[in-house]
Amino acid sequence: EQRWPWRLSSQRLDAPLRLNGQRVERVKVDHVSALADNDEFDLLSRTLIDSPYRFPAHVLGGRLRYVLVRRDGQPLDLPATDEQQIHQRPGRTIVTVCRDCGLIEGVGRTASEADLASTDWIQSDDVQIRRLAHRGERRNETLPQTMQRLVRLTQQQLSEQITYSEYASAADALRRRRGDCTEYALLLAALTRAQGIPARVVYGIAYASRFTGASHVFSPHMWVQIHDGERWHSYDAGLGQFDAGHIVLALGDGSPTSFQDVMALIGQLQVVDAAELVGSGKSAAR
């Protein structure tokens, strides 16, 4: 049984944060203590995964195949999506990612009522979120055009200053106008559901430096997948676009619990090899 304290000031649960399996606590101190010299603890670097290769932009726009393993030797159970294929091999997992591969037979699932529901973390029924979701809406707007508009709105509402102070809900992020990839994903998911479009939150890693400042590494990341009636498509407001540098580790509900489970997995994860697939894409990573 999990028990989370209730924060009276914000009228919400104060969910404990764990990164890489370690509990992170926020403690209020006086001004002198806050400015005093303290031992450095680079928590962020502990969540980064080295890439076996450097990937130029044109490669990320194609199809990539990765070889993943767990440090503890346990099997790696990753979800297959319409953009990600999974093949298990003894002691390793082969992951193939492609943005525009089209329908992959037998992969993923159809949308459900849960993908349209307003939740404590994805408040699609919030008045401000619903109003924002219709800002700039055009008559006869196509689904891709709607999503591009919602991505831009999300980026405009959240400042360029990236903050890691806490795990904020979509409504909180909109009011504070700041956050990291978590808040970008939750706000985009809320705006999408407010438009009546099924959306789910995706937890994984991405080959990008924007939220960490580190190059040629895979960083913890969150983005959104929407269902168009046939398949799921990824949209990433935090990085601007989805590409083959995104690896899905879990599909979640946007709650801190789902996020913490993925962070624990990232602490065990290694990307040991990768390859660009060209032509028919039948070559295999070894």
C-alpha positions as a printed NumPy array, in Angstrom:
array([[  0.   ,   0.   ,   0.   ],
       [  1.361,   3.422,  -0.971],
       [  0.673,   6.476,   1.187],
       [  1.38 ,   9.977,  -0.108],
       [  1.09 ,  13.14 ,   2.043],
       [ -1.562,  15.704,   1.135],
       [ -0.185,  19.22 ,   0.484],
       [ -2.675,  21.764,   1.829],
       [ -1.197,  24.733,  -0.05 ],
       [ -1.769,  23.19 ,  -3.473],
       [ -4.591,  20.795,  -2.546],
       [ -2.835,  17.816,  -4.11 ],
       [ -0.893,  14.712,  -3.215],
       [  2.833,  15.253,  -2.678],
       [  4.085,  12.194,  -4.552],
       [  7.607,  11.092,  -3.548],
       [ 10.114,  11.319,  -6.366],
       [ 12.581,   8.563,  -7.16 ],
       [ 15.239,   8.935,  -9.813],
       [ 17.372,   6.004, -10.848],
       [ 16.027,   4.072,  -7.876],
       [ 16.981,   6.765,  -5.364],
       [ 14.481,   8.776,  -3.355],
       [ 14.683,  12.534,  -3.891],
       [ 13.313,  14.771,  -1.138],
       [ 12.701,  18.52 ,  -1.174],
       [ 13.676,  20.13 ,   2.131],
       [ 13.033,  23.762,   3.074],
       [ 16.079,  25.452,   4.641],
       [ 17.047,  28.987,   5.673],
       [ 18.723,  31.463,   3.327],
       [ 22.226,  30.885,   4.692],
       [ 22.005,  27.107,   4.329],
       [ 20.608,  27.4  ,   0.828],
       [ 23.598,  29.469,  -0.328],
       [ 26.254,  27.527,   1.581],
       [ 28.786,  25.27 ,  -0.153],
       [ 27.439,  21.743,  -0.343],
       [ 28.765,  18.467,  -1.645],
       [ 27.914,  18.138,  -5.317],
       [ 25.616,  15.336,  -6.361],
       [ 25.063,  15.142, -10.086],
       [ 21.802,  13.218, -10.145],
       [ 21.054,  14.05 , -13.765],
       [ 24.199,  12.395, -15.107],
       [ 23.157,   9.157, -13.418],
       [ 20.122,   8.952, -15.692],
       [ 22.014,   9.329, -18.983],
       [ 22.76 ,   6.33 , -21.202],
       [ 25.808,   6.424, -23.454],
       [ 25.129,   6.002, -27.163],
       [ 27.362,   3.542, -29.038],
       [ 27.434,   5.94 , -32.011],
       [ 26.814,   9.551, -32.95 ],
       [ 23.651,   9.946, -35.013],
       [ 23.37 ,  12.861, -37.482],
       [ 19.941,  14.4  , -38.064],
       [ 19.315,  12.655, -41.384],
       [ 19.882,   9.257, -39.757],
       [ 17.417,  10.045, -36.97 ],
       [ 14.841,  10.812, -39.651],
       [ 15.072,   7.266, -41.005],
       [ 14.988,   3.84 , -39.391],
       [ 17.289,   2.739, -36.564],
       [ 17.782,  -0.618, -34.903],
       [ 19.14 ,  -0.871, -31.364],
       [ 20.482,  -3.661, -29.171],
       [ 19.472,  -3.17 , -25.528],
       [ 20.41 ,  -5.117, -22.402],
       [ 19.865,  -4.814, -18.665],
       [ 22.904,  -4.536, -16.427],
       [ 21.397,  -7.   , -13.963],
       [ 20.839,  -9.62 , -16.675],
       [ 17.059,  -9.634, -16.241],
       [ 14.853,  -9.861, -19.358],
       [ 13.761,  -6.561, -20.863],
       [ 10.036,  -6.341, -21.54 ],
       [  9.345,  -3.372, -23.823],
       [  6.086,  -2.439, -25.564],
       [  5.682,  -2.72 , -29.326],
       [  3.974,   0.246, -30.976],
       [  3.133,   1.356, -34.503],
       [  6.582,   2.97 , -34.59 ],
       [  8.578,   0.428, -32.606],
       [  9.168,  -3.278, -33.259],
       [ 10.538,  -5.611, -30.589],
       [ 12.455,  -8.863, -31.13 ],
       [ 13.8  , -10.879, -28.217],
       [ 17.129, -12.67 , -28.452],
       [ 19.019, -14.577, -25.736],
       [ 20.349, -11.962, -23.333],
       [ 19.359,  -8.955, -25.45 ],
       [ 16.422,  -7.094, -26.948],
       [ 16.363,  -5.799, -30.529],
       [ 14.38 ,  -2.565, -30.947],
       [ 13.605,  -1.087, -34.373],
       [ 12.231,   2.467, -34.501],
       [ 10.825,   4.325, -37.493],
       [  8.667,   7.452, -37.572],
       [  6.893,   6.784, -40.869],
       [  6.846,   3.006, -41.181],
       [  3.063,   2.849, -41.494],
       [  0.861,   0.23 , -39.909],
       [  2.66 ,  -2.684, -38.296],
       [  0.337,  -5.685, -38.292],
       [ -0.62 ,  -6.991, -34.866],
       [  1.088,  -4.156, -32.986],
       [ -0.319,  -1.747, -30.448],
       [ -3.936,  -1.479, -29.376],
       [ -6.977,   0.517, -30.29 ],
       [ -7.883,   3.609, -28.318],
       [-10.134,   3.287, -25.274],
       [-12.236,   5.618, -23.136],
       [ -9.248,   5.972, -20.808],
       [ -7.344,   7.683, -23.628],
       [ -9.988,  10.418, -23.666],
       [-10.527,  10.759, -19.916],
       [ -9.59 ,  13.729, -17.771],
       [ -7.363,  12.633, -14.862],
       [ -5.569,  14.19 , -11.892],
       [ -2.457,  14.65 , -14.041],
       [ -3.992,  15.146, -17.499],
       [ -6.836,  17.571, -16.734],
       [ -8.442,  17.843, -20.149],
       [-11.64 ,  19.196, -18.547],
       [ -9.823,  22.156, -16.969],
       [-11.381,  25.432, -18.159],
       [ -8.07 ,  27.047, -19.127],
       [ -6.868,  23.925, -20.916],
       [-10.111,  23.587, -22.883],
       [ -9.971,  27.25 , -23.869],
       [ -6.348,  26.948, -24.978],
       [ -7.065,  23.767, -26.973],
       [ -9.369,  25.725, -29.293],
       [ -7.118,  28.764, -29.688],
       [ -6.295,  29.391, -33.341],
       [ -8.519,  26.519, -34.486],
       [ -9.457,  26.636, -38.147],
       [-12.509,  25.346, -39.923],
       [-11.992,  21.96 , -41.628],
       [ -8.684,  21.49 , -39.809],
       [ -7.132,  18.063, -40.468],
       [ -5.854,  15.894, -37.616],
       [ -2.151,  16.505, -38.445],
       [ -2.854,  20.251, -38.616],
       [ -4.618,  20.118, -35.255],
       [ -1.696,  18.304, -33.655],
       [  0.848,  20.723, -35.114],
       [ -1.201,  23.583, -33.667],
       [ -1.406,  21.937, -30.235],
       [  2.337,  21.259, -30.232],
       [  3.   ,  24.945, -30.976],
       [  0.564,  26.04 , -28.265],
       [  2.3  ,  23.8  , -25.736],
       [  5.692,  25.223, -26.666],
       [  4.389,  28.798, -26.464],
       [  2.875,  28.296, -23.011],
       [  5.956,  26.761, -21.399],
       [  9.008,  28.988, -21.138],
       [ 12.409,  28.232, -22.612],
       [ 13.768,  28.004, -19.062],
       [ 13.765,  24.318, -18.149],
       [ 12.971,  23.506, -14.521],
       [ 13.183,  20.185, -12.7  ],
       [ 11.715,  21.377,  -9.39 ],
       [  8.827,  18.921,  -9.26 ],
       [  6.439,  16.703, -11.183],
       [  3.619,  19.08 , -12.132],
       [  0.271,  18.201, -13.66 ],
       [ -0.891,  19.627, -16.986],
       [ -3.011,  22.313, -15.307],
       [ -0.213,  23.29 , -12.907],
       [  2.296,  23.488, -15.765],
       [ -0.029,  25.774, -17.726],
       [ -0.463,  28.146, -14.782],
       [  3.244,  28.195, -13.869],
       [  4.333,  28.293, -17.523],
       [  7.434,  26.203, -16.94 ],
       [  8.65 ,  22.626, -16.656],
       [ 10.669,  19.934, -18.382],
       [  9.738,  17.199, -20.859],
       [  7.281,  15.789, -18.313],
       [  5.162,  18.932, -18.27 ],
       [  5.393,  19.326, -22.056],
       [  3.98 ,  15.817, -22.484],
       [  1.22 ,  16.155, -19.889],
       [  0.062,  19.514, -21.23 ],
       [  0.054,  18.287, -24.841],
       [ -1.892,  15.173, -23.807],
       [ -4.455,  17.304, -21.976],
       [ -4.892,  19.669, -24.929],
       [ -5.27 ,  16.72 , -27.284],
       [ -7.929,  15.021, -25.159],
       [ -9.722,  18.364, -24.788],
       [-10.083,  18.271, -28.586],
       [-11.669,  14.813, -28.367],
       [ -8.578,  13.064, -29.743],
       [ -7.44 ,   9.867, -27.946],
       [ -3.989,  10.407, -26.433],
       [ -1.629,   8.49 , -24.173],
       [  1.641,   9.394, -22.463],
       [  4.824,   7.586, -23.459],
       [  7.851,   7.098, -21.211],
       [ 11.235,   6.317, -22.676],
       [ 14.613,   7.654, -23.697],
       [ 15.575,  10.008, -26.509],
       [ 18.812,  10.82 , -28.283],
       [ 18.748,  14.55 , -27.554],
       [ 20.529,  17.173, -25.484],
       [ 17.877,  19.849, -24.952],
       [ 16.72 ,  18.867, -21.469],
       [ 20.093,  17.654, -20.159],
       [ 22.756,  19.612, -22.016],
       [ 24.637,  16.364, -22.674],
       [ 25.536,  15.282, -26.207],
       [ 25.54 ,  11.825, -27.792],
       [ 23.568,  10.221, -24.981],
       [ 20.063,   8.889, -24.475],
       [ 18.17 ,  10.865, -21.844],
       [ 14.952,  10.082, -19.952],
       [ 12.059,  11.55 , -21.898],
       [  8.275,  11.735, -22.178],
       [  6.104,  12.428, -25.191],
       [  2.578,  11.769, -26.482],
       [  0.95 ,   9.307, -28.854],
       [ -2.43 ,  10.011, -30.468],
       [ -4.773,   7.592, -32.225],
       [ -6.143,   8.56 , -35.639],
       [ -8.67 ,   5.722, -35.874],
       [ -6.187,   3.28 , -37.4  ],
       [ -2.85 ,   3.622, -35.617],
       [ -0.886,   5.53 , -32.993],
       [  1.319,   8.486, -33.96 ],
       [  3.939,  10.143, -31.738],
       [  4.141,  13.889, -31.14 ],
       [  6.903,  15.476, -29.073],
       [  6.344,  19.065, -27.93 ],
       [  9.48 ,  19.05 , -25.792],
       [ 11.945,  18.284, -28.586],
       [  9.823,  19.583, -31.445],
       [  9.404,  16.344, -33.366],
       [  9.462,  12.587, -33.006],
       [ 12.239,  10.645, -34.744],
       [ 14.048,   7.308, -34.639],
       [ 16.061,   8.521, -31.657],
       [ 13.054,   7.83 , -29.403],
       [ 12.804,   4.438, -27.668],
       [  9.578,   3.615, -25.814],
       [ 10.101,   1.923, -22.455],
       [  6.526,   2.069, -21.151],
       [  3.035,   3.37 , -21.861],
       [  1.584,   5.157, -18.853],
       [ -1.216,   7.251, -17.425],
       [  0.845,  10.359, -16.728],
       [  1.159,   9.717, -12.995],
       [  4.426,  10.016, -11.013],
       [  4.251,   6.306, -10.193],
       [  4.578,   5.321, -13.849],
       [  7.439,   7.798, -14.24 ],
       [  9.325,   6.386, -11.25 ],
       [  9.064,   2.817, -12.517],
       [ 10.645,   3.86 , -15.81 ],
       [ 13.426,   5.789, -14.072],
       [ 14.307,   2.648, -12.121],
       [ 14.503,   0.721, -15.409],
       [ 16.716,   3.385, -17.   ],
       [ 19.228,   2.839, -14.22 ],
       [ 19.661,  -0.74 , -15.466],
       [ 19.573,  -0.033, -19.206],
       [ 22.422,  -0.132, -21.732],
       [ 22.355,   0.568, -25.477],
       [ 25.178,  -1.711, -26.606],
       [ 24.825,  -1.419, -30.386],
       [ 22.857,   0.348, -33.104],
       [ 22.536,   0.365, -36.884],
       [ 20.832,   2.436, -39.55 ],
       [ 18.484,   0.391, -41.721],
       [ 18.275,   1.342, -45.374],
       [ 16.361,  -0.071, -48.329],
       [ 14.13 ,  -2.938, -47.267],
       [ 15.319,  -2.709, -43.672],
       [ 15.991,  -6.447, -43.491],
       [ 19.506,  -6.128, -42.11 ],
       [ 19.876,  -7.078, -38.488],
       [ 21.829,  -5.523, -35.658],
       [ 24.275,  -7.79 , -33.931]])
